[in-house]
C-alpha cells in the first residue's frame, strides 16, 4: 500500500486542527440557567416531602454551581481571545506605522 505524502498528512492534520479549534471556540454557554428553584414544603409536610425537598435543594445547588463554573470558563476563554486579538491589532498597527514611516522617509529622500 502506498504511503500518503507528507503534504497530504500535513494538510489533513491542519484541517482537523482547524475544525477542532472552530468547534471549541464557538461554544458559549447560555446566559441564563435552567435550574429549577425548590419550593419549601409546609411545616406540616411529611418526612418524605421534606426529604424530596432536600434532594431538590441539592440538585438546585449543583445545577447552579455548574452554571457558574461554565460562565467562569467562558469568561476566561473570552479574556484569552481578547488578548490574542489585542496583540494582533497592535502588531498590525505597528506594521502599518513602519510602512508609512518608510514611505515618508523614501519620499523625503527623493525630495518629493
PAGULUM-796909 format. One record per atom (N, C-alpha, C, O): atom name; x, y negated, z negated. Coordinates in Angstrom, 3 decimals, padded with zeros to 6 digits. Layout:
% PAGULUM-796909
{CA, {X, Y, Z}}
...
This chain:
% PAGULUM-796909
{N, {000.841, 001.184, 000.000}}
{CA, {000.000, 000.000, 000.000}}
{C, {000.885, -001.246, 000.000}}
{O, {001.883, -001.315, -000.717}}
{N, {000.507, -002.214, 000.806}}
{CA, {001.290, -003.427, 000.951}}
{C, {001.132, -004.308, -000.282}}
{O, {000.018, -004.503, -000.768}}
{N, {002.248, -004.843, -000.792}}
{CA, {002.211, -005.743, -001.952}}
{C, {001.730, -007.117, -001.512}}
{O, {002.086, -007.588, -000.432}}
{N, {000.907, -007.769, -002.362}}
{CA, {000.459, -009.118, -001.993}}
{C, {001.643, -010.088, -002.048}}
{O, {002.568, -009.918, -002.842}}
{N, {001.591, -011.091, -001.199}}
{CA, {002.670, -012.065, -001.165}}
{C, {002.651, -012.907, -002.435}}
{O, {001.634, -013.016, -003.120}}
{N, {003.801, -013.496, -002.726}}
{CA, {003.909, -014.358, -003.907}}
{C, {002.989, -015.559, -003.778}}
{O, {002.426, -016.019, -004.772}}
{N, {002.831, -016.066, -002.576}}
{CA, {001.966, -017.226, -002.354}}
{C, {000.515, -016.865, -002.653}}
{O, {-000.205, -017.645, -003.277}}
{N, {000.084, -015.685, -002.209}}
{CA, {-001.287, -015.243, -002.470}}
{C, {-001.516, -015.067, -003.964}}
{O, {-002.546, -015.491, -004.488}}
{N, {-000.575, -014.451, -004.647}}
{CA, {-000.696, -014.253, -006.093}}
{C, {-000.755, -015.606, -006.805}}
{O, {-001.564, -015.800, -007.712}}
{N, {000.097, -016.528, -006.392}}
{CA, {000.100, -017.853, -006.982}}
{C, {-001.220, -018.576, -006.719}}
{O, {-001.775, -019.203, -007.621}}
{N, {-001.717, -018.490, -005.500}}
{CA, {-002.974, -019.158, -005.145}}
{C, {-004.133, -018.606, -005.962}}
{O, {-004.952, -019.370, -006.471}}
{N, {-004.207, -017.292, -006.090}}
{CA, {-005.276, -016.673, -006.878}}
{C, {-005.140, -017.068, -008.340}}
{O, {-006.143, -017.358, -008.994}}
{N, {-003.935, -017.085, -008.860}}
{CA, {-003.706, -017.484, -010.254}}
{C, {-004.146, -018.920, -010.487}}
{O, {-004.815, -019.214, -011.478}}
{N, {-003.777, -019.810, -009.585}}
{CA, {-004.172, -021.213, -009.720}}
{C, {-005.684, -021.370, -009.630}}
{O, {-006.273, -022.158, -010.370}}
{N, {-006.310, -020.627, -008.734}}
{CA, {-007.763, -020.695, -008.594}}
{C, {-008.455, -020.221, -009.869}}
{O, {-009.384, -020.866, -010.355}}
{N, {-008.003, -019.102, -010.403}}
{CA, {-008.604, -018.593, -011.636}}
{C, {-008.376, -019.547, -012.800}}
{O, {-009.268, -019.739, -013.626}}
{N, {-007.207, -020.139, -012.874}}
{CA, {-006.922, -021.122, -013.922}}
{C, {-007.840, -022.325, -013.791}}
{O, {-008.373, -022.815, -014.786}}
{N, {-008.023, -022.797, -012.584}}
{CA, {-008.890, -023.956, -012.357}}
{C, {-010.336, -023.639, -012.727}}
{O, {-011.018, -024.457, -013.344}}
{N, {-010.799, -022.456, -012.350}}
{CA, {-012.178, -022.061, -012.680}}
{C, {-012.344, -021.969, -014.192}}
{O, {-013.319, -022.483, -014.740}}
{N, {-011.405, -021.321, -014.867}}
{CA, {-011.490, -021.195, -016.318}}
{C, {-011.452, -022.562, -016.981}}
{O, {-012.221, -022.832, -017.903}}
{N, {-010.551, -023.431, -016.509}}
{CA, {-010.423, -024.772, -017.079}}
{C, {-011.717, -025.555, -016.890}}
{O, {-012.186, -026.212, -017.819}}
{N, {-012.289, -025.492, -015.708}}
{CA, {-013.533, -026.222, -015.431}}
{C, {-014.668, -025.701, -016.312}}
{O, {-015.467, -026.482, -016.830}}
{N, {-014.736, -024.395, -016.478}}
{CA, {-015.810, -023.823, -017.293}}
{C, {-015.682, -024.237, -018.753}}
{O, {-016.691, -024.488, -019.412}}
{N, {-014.475, -024.311, -019.261}}
{CA, {-014.302, -024.663, -020.673}}
{C, {-014.415, -026.158, -020.901}}
{O, {-014.786, -026.581, -021.996}}
{N, {-014.107, -026.969, -019.901}}
{CA, {-014.133, -028.410, -020.085}}
{C, {-015.531, -028.993, -020.015}}
{O, {-015.775, -030.062, -020.574}}
{N, {-016.446, -028.329, -019.354}}
{CA, {-017.763, -028.908, -019.161}}
{C, {-018.765, -028.495, -020.232}}
{O, {-019.894, -028.986, -020.237}}
{N, {-018.375, -027.602, -021.141}}
{CA, {-019.296, -027.215, -022.198}}
{C, {-019.341, -028.317, -023.251}}
{O, {-018.323, -028.674, -023.845}}
{N, {-020.517, -028.836, -023.465}}
{CA, {-020.734, -029.813, -024.524}}
{C, {-021.932, -029.337, -025.322}}
{O, {-023.010, -029.134, -024.764}}
{N, {-021.752, -029.157, -026.616}}
{CA, {-022.878, -028.676, -027.408}}
{C, {-023.995, -029.713, -027.456}}
{O, {-023.782, -030.901, -027.209}}
{N, {-025.164, -029.237, -027.773}}
{CA, {-026.339, -030.105, -027.889}}
{C, {-026.083, -031.181, -028.938}}
{O, {-025.327, -030.971, -029.886}}
{N, {-026.719, -032.331, -028.760}}
{CA, {-026.554, -033.424, -029.716}}
{C, {-027.553, -033.343, -030.867}}
{O, {-027.559, -034.198, -031.752}}
{N, {-028.375, -032.339, -030.850}}
{CA, {-029.275, -032.127, -031.987}}
{C, {-029.331, -030.628, -032.268}}
{O, {-029.230, -029.803, -031.360}}
{N, {-029.490, -030.307, -033.513}}
{CA, {-029.504, -028.880, -033.856}}
{C, {-030.922, -028.329, -033.763}}
{O, {-031.901, -029.074, -033.751}}
{N, {-031.001, -027.020, -033.697}}
{CA, {-032.291, -026.338, -033.617}}
{C, {-032.532, -025.538, -034.896}}
{O, {-033.245, -024.534, -034.891}}
{N, {-031.930, -025.996, -035.982}}
{CA, {-032.047, -025.291, -037.252}}
{C, {-033.402, -025.609, -037.884}}
{O, {-033.842, -026.758, -037.910}}
{N, {-034.032, -024.586, -038.379}}
{CA, {-035.364, -024.742, -038.963}}
{C, {-035.243, -024.989, -040.468}}
{O, {-034.744, -024.149, -041.217}}
{N, {-035.709, -026.155, -040.883}}
{CA, {-035.617, -026.533, -042.295}}
{C, {-036.625, -025.725, -043.120}}
{O, {-037.803, -025.666, -042.769}}
{N, {-036.169, -025.107, -044.209}}
{CA, {-037.070, -024.282, -045.029}}
{C, {-038.094, -025.145, -045.795}}
{O, {-037.835, -026.296, -046.147}}
{N, {-039.239, -024.547, -046.029}}
{CA, {-040.283, -025.197, -046.827}}
{C, {-040.301, -024.516, -048.184}}
{O, {-040.476, -023.303, -048.296}}
{N, {-040.116, -025.323, -049.196}}
{CA, {-040.064, -024.785, -050.554}}
{C, {-041.427, -024.204, -050.940}}
{O, {-042.463, -024.841, -050.745}}
{N, {-041.411, -022.990, -051.490}}
{CA, {-042.690, -022.381, -051.904}}
{C, {-043.227, -023.064, -053.171}}
{O, {-042.492, -023.724, -053.905}}
{N, {-044.481, -022.888, -053.391}}
{CA, {-045.100, -023.484, -054.584}}
{C, {-044.571, -022.800, -055.848}}
{O, {-043.956, -021.736, -055.788}}
{N, {-044.824, -023.428, -056.968}}
{CA, {-044.396, -022.856, -058.257}}
{C, {-045.094, -021.539, -058.547}}
{O, {-044.638, -020.762, -059.386}}
{N, {-046.193, -021.288, -057.861}}
{CA, {-046.951, -020.059, -058.080}}
{C, {-046.595, -018.964, -057.076}}
{O, {-047.277, -017.942, -057.000}}
{N, {-045.539, -019.176, -056.317}}
{CA, {-045.144, -018.215, -055.284}}
{C, {-044.668, -016.917, -055.906}}
{O, {-044.140, -016.885, -057.018}}
{N, {-044.872, -015.853, -055.156}}
{CA, {-044.423, -014.536, -055.621}}
{C, {-042.902, -014.460, -055.506}}
{O, {-042.269, -015.296, -054.862}}
{N, {-042.336, -013.448, -056.141}}
{CA, {-040.889, -013.246, -056.094}}
{C, {-040.423, -012.986, -054.662}}
{O, {-039.344, -013.434, -054.275}}
{N, {-041.212, -012.280, -053.886}}
{CA, {-040.831, -012.007, -052.500}}
{C, {-040.843, -013.297, -051.679}}
{O, {-039.993, -013.460, -050.803}}
{N, {-041.771, -014.212, -051.929}}
{CA, {-041.805, -015.500, -051.234}}
{C, {-040.576, -016.347, -051.604}}
{O, {-039.973, -017.000, -050.752}}
{N, {-040.222, -016.315, -052.904}}
{CA, {-039.053, -017.052, -053.362}}
{C, {-037.787, -016.471, -052.716}}
{O, {-036.896, -017.215, -052.308}}
{N, {-037.717, -015.156, -052.629}}
{CA, {-036.557, -014.506, -052.013}}
{C, {-036.473, -014.843, -050.527}}
{O, {-035.379, -015.092, -050.020}}
{N, {-037.606, -014.857, -049.814}}
{CA, {-037.630, -015.258, -048.404}}
{C, {-037.148, -016.702, -048.259}}
{O, {-036.409, -017.036, -047.333}}
{N, {-037.584, -017.551, -049.195}}
{CA, {-037.163, -018.953, -049.174}}
{C, {-035.644, -019.062, -049.335}}
{O, {-034.997, -019.818, -048.610}}
{N, {-035.082, -018.318, -050.271}}
{CA, {-033.628, -018.337, -050.478}}
{C, {-032.883, -017.896, -049.226}}
{O, {-031.869, -018.489, -048.858}}
{N, {-033.388, -016.856, -048.576}}
{CA, {-032.761, -016.384, -047.336}}
{C, {-032.864, -017.450, -046.243}}
{O, {-031.932, -017.656, -045.465}}
{N, {-034.012, -018.119, -046.202}}
{CA, {-034.214, -019.167, -045.206}}
{C, {-033.274, -020.346, -045.487}}
{O, {-032.733, -020.941, -044.555}}
{N, {-033.080, -020.683, -046.763}}
{CA, {-032.152, -021.759, -047.133}}
{C, {-030.738, -021.398, -046.663}}
{O, {-030.033, -022.237, -046.101}}
{N, {-030.334, -020.159, -046.893}}
{CA, {-029.002, -019.710, -046.485}}
{C, {-028.855, -019.767, -044.966}}
{O, {-027.829, -020.216, -044.454}}
{N, {-029.877, -019.313, -044.251}}
{CA, {-029.836, -019.344, -042.789}}
{C, {-029.789, -020.785, -042.279}}
{O, {-029.068, -021.091, -041.329}}
{N, {-030.559, -021.662, -042.912}}
{CA, {-030.572, -023.078, -042.524}}
{C, {-029.196, -023.706, -042.740}}
{O, {-028.691, -024.441, -041.891}}
{N, {-028.614, -023.404, -043.874}}
{CA, {-027.281, -023.936, -044.175}}
{C, {-026.258, -023.429, -043.164}}
{O, {-025.465, -024.214, -042.643}}
{N, {-026.267, -022.130, -042.880}}
{CA, {-025.330, -021.548, -041.915}}
{C, {-025.515, -022.162, -040.528}}
{O, {-024.544, -022.494, -039.848}}
{N, {-026.767, -022.306, -040.124}}
{CA, {-027.068, -022.890, -038.817}}
{C, {-026.555, -024.326, -038.738}}
{O, {-025.926, -024.715, -037.754}}
{N, {-026.824, -025.099, -039.766}}
{CA, {-026.396, -026.496, -039.789}}
{C, {-024.874, -026.606, -039.813}}
{O, {-024.308, -027.460, -039.132}}
{N, {-024.213, -025.764, -040.579}}
{CA, {-022.753, -025.785, -040.630}}
{C, {-022.137, -025.403, -039.283}}
{O, {-021.117, -025.969, -038.889}}
{N, {-022.755, -024.435, -038.565}}
{CA, {-022.278, -024.075, -037.222}}
{C, {-022.431, -025.265, -036.276}}
{O, {-021.547, -025.546, -035.467}}
{N, {-023.566, -025.959, -036.387}}
{CA, {-023.802, -027.136, -035.554}}
{C, {-022.737, -028.201, -035.818}}
{O, {-022.182, -028.775, -034.881}}
{N, {-022.458, -028.458, -037.082}}
{CA, {-021.450, -029.460, -037.451}}
{C, {-020.082, -029.053, -036.910}}
{O, {-019.342, -029.895, -036.400}}
{N, {-019.744, -027.782, -037.017}}
{CA, {-018.467, -027.288, -036.506}}
{C, {-018.377, -027.472, -034.989}}
{O, {-017.336, -027.882, -034.475}}
{N, {-019.462, -027.171, -034.274}}
{CA, {-019.475, -027.374, -032.825}}
{C, {-019.272, -028.847, -032.475}}
{O, {-018.554, -029.171, -031.528}}
{N, {-019.903, -029.734, -033.237}}
{CA, {-019.761, -031.163, -032.975}}
{C, {-018.317, -031.607, -033.209}}
{O, {-017.757, -032.367, -032.419}}
{N, {-017.724, -031.128, -034.297}}
{CA, {-016.332, -031.491, -034.597}}
{C, {-015.376, -030.978, -033.521}}
{O, {-014.430, -031.672, -033.149}}
{N, {-015.620, -029.761, -033.019}}
{CA, {-014.792, -029.220, -031.943}}
{C, {-014.956, -030.045, -030.670}}
{O, {-013.983, -030.299, -029.960}}
{N, {-016.188, -030.463, -030.381}}
{CA, {-016.432, -031.298, -029.201}}
{C, {-015.723, -032.643, -029.342}}
{O, {-015.167, -033.161, -028.374}}
{N, {-015.743, -033.200, -030.538}}
{CA, {-015.049, -034.471, -030.785}}
{C, {-013.568, -034.322, -030.473}}
{O, {-012.983, -035.178, -029.809}}
{N, {-012.957, -033.239, -030.949}}
{CA, {-011.529, -033.015, -030.693}}
{C, {-011.249, -032.870, -029.200}}
{O, {-010.279, -033.432, -028.691}}
{N, {-012.103, -032.110, -028.491}}
{CA, {-011.909, -031.945, -027.046}}
{C, {-012.004, -033.292, -026.332}}
{O, {-011.213, -033.590, -025.437}}
{N, {-012.982, -034.098, -026.739}}
{CA, {-013.150, -035.402, -026.095}}
{C, {-011.987, -036.338, -026.427}}
{O, {-011.541, -037.102, -025.571}}
{N, {-011.501, -036.282, -027.656}}
{CA, {-010.356, -037.128, -028.024}}
{C, {-009.125, -036.737, -027.215}}
{O, {-008.370, -037.601, -026.768}}
{N, {-008.926, -035.436, -027.030}}
{CA, {-007.793, -034.970, -026.231}}
{C, {-007.955, -035.412, -024.779}}
{O, {-006.984, -035.820, -024.141}}
{N, {-009.173, -035.333, -024.258}}
{CA, {-009.422, -035.774, -022.885}}
{C, {-009.195, -037.276, -022.753}}
{O, {-008.612, -037.733, -021.770}}
{N, {-009.648, -038.036, -023.727}}
{CA, {-009.431, -039.483, -023.718}}
{C, {-007.940, -039.784, -023.665}}
{O, {-007.500, -040.649, -022.908}}
{N, {-007.171, -039.071, -024.466}}
{CA, {-005.718, -039.281, -024.492}}
{C, {-005.094, -038.963, -023.134}}
{O, {-004.256, -039.720, -022.644}}
{N, {-005.501, -037.843, -022.523}}
{CA, {-004.954, -037.472, -021.212}}
{C, {-005.303, -038.527, -020.163}}
{O, {-004.460, -038.901, -019.348}}
{N, {-006.541, -039.002, -020.186}}
{CA, {-006.970, -039.996, -019.198}}
{C, {-006.281, -041.341, -019.440}}
{O, {-005.965, -042.059, -018.491}}
{N, {-006.053, -041.675, -020.694}}
{CA, {-005.353, -042.920, -021.016}}
{C, {-003.926, -042.871, -020.494}}
{O, {-003.447, -043.837, -019.899}}
{N, {-003.249, -041.762, -020.711}}
{CA, {-001.877, -041.600, -020.228}}
{C, {-001.851, -041.672, -018.699}}
{O, {-000.965, -042.302, -018.122}}
{N, {-002.812, -041.031, -018.049}}
{CA, {-002.859, -041.051, -016.584}}
{C, {-003.102, -042.472, -016.069}}
{O, {-002.461, -042.905, -015.111}}
{N, {-004.019, -043.187, -016.700}}
{CA, {-004.301, -044.566, -016.278}}
{C, {-003.083, -045.454, -016.492}}
{O, {-002.746, -046.264, -015.629}}
{N, {-002.426, -045.309, -017.626}}
{CA, {-001.235, -046.117, -017.908}}
{C, {-000.123, -045.825, -016.912}}
{O, {000.589, -046.735, -016.486}}
{N, {000.029, -044.555, -016.539}}
{CA, {001.046, -044.188, -015.553}}
{C, {000.718, -044.803, -014.194}}
{O, {001.612, -045.273, -013.491}}
{N, {-000.557, -044.799, -013.828}}
{CA, {-000.962, -045.394, -012.550}}
{C, {-000.724, -046.902, -012.557}}
{O, {-000.278, -047.470, -011.560}}
{N, {-001.020, -047.545, -013.681}}
{CA, {-000.779, -048.986, -013.801}}
{C, {000.707, -049.285, -013.651}}
{O, {001.088, -050.213, -012.937}}
{N, {001.540, -048.505, -014.316}}
{CA, {002.991, -048.706, -014.238}}
{C, {003.499, -048.496, -012.811}}
{O, {004.324, -049.256, -012.304}}
{N, {002.982, -047.445, -012.184}}
{CA, {003.388, -047.164, -010.808}}
{C, {002.980, -048.311, -009.876}}
{O, {003.771, -048.745, -009.038}}
{N, {001.750, -048.796, -010.025}}
{CA, {001.274, -049.903, -009.199}}
{C, {002.100, -051.158, -009.447}}
{O, {002.505, -051.835, -008.502}}
{N, {002.349, -051.470, -010.714}}
{CA, {003.152, -052.653, -011.043}}
{C, {004.561, -052.553, -010.469}}
{O, {005.090, -053.537, -009.953}}
{N, {005.172, -051.370, -010.554}}
{CA, {006.510, -051.170, -009.976}}
{C, {006.479, -051.386, -008.469}}
{O, {007.364, -052.031, -007.907}}
{N, {005.456, -050.845, -007.822}}
{CA, {005.340, -051.010, -006.374}}
{C, {005.168, -052.485, -006.008}}
{O, {005.848, -052.991, -005.114}}
{N, {004.259, -053.168, -006.700}}
{CA, {004.014, -054.576, -006.403}}
{C, {005.260, -055.425, -006.663}}
{O, {005.541, -056.367, -005.922}}
{N, {005.992, -055.092, -007.699}}
{CA, {007.232, -055.812, -008.006}}
{C, {008.263, -055.582, -006.908}}
{O, {008.976, -056.508, -006.520}}
{N, {008.345, -054.340, -006.401}}
{CA, {009.304, -054.059, -005.328}}
{C, {008.910, -054.788, -004.049}}
{O, {009.781, -055.267, -003.323}}
{N, {007.618, -054.879, -003.764}}
{CA, {007.150, -055.624, -002.595}}
{C, {007.498, -057.097, -002.755}}
{O, {007.983, -057.732, -001.819}}
{N, {007.251, -057.632, -003.929}}
{CA, {007.554, -059.049, -004.199}}
{C, {009.052, -059.322, -004.060}}
{O, {009.453, -060.313, -003.449}}
{N, {009.874, -058.442, -004.629}}
{CA, {011.328, -058.600, -004.526}}
{C, {011.794, -058.536, -003.077}}
{O, {012.650, -059.311, -002.652}}
{N, {011.225, -057.611, -002.336}}
{CA, {011.585, -057.437, -000.914}}
{C, {011.223, -058.705, -000.136}}
{O, {012.004, -059.185, 000.685}}
{N, {010.027, -059.241, -000.405}}
{CA, {009.596, -060.466, 000.291}}
{C, {010.509, -061.646, -000.055}}
{O, {010.862, -062.452, 000.805}}
{N, {010.879, -061.724, -001.324}}
{CA, {011.764, -062.834, -001.748}}
{C, {013.135, -062.704, -001.108}}
{O, {013.741, -063.702, -000.720}}
{N, {013.625, -061.472, -000.999}}
{CA, {014.960, -061.286, -000.420}}
{C, {014.959, -061.572, 001.085}}
{O, {015.995, -061.921, 001.652}}
{N, {013.815, -061.425, 001.721}}
{CA, {013.713, -061.714, 003.151}}
{C, {013.373, -063.172, 003.406}}
{O, {013.329, -063.610, 004.555}}
{N, {013.129, -063.937, 002.324}}
{CA, {012.832, -065.348, 002.461}}
{C, {011.408, -065.625, 002.899}}
{O, {011.126, -066.674, 003.478}}
{N, {010.508, -064.688, 002.626}}
{CA, {009.101, -064.870, 003.028}}
{C, {008.332, -065.662, 002.034}}
{O, {007.139, -065.902, 002.225}}
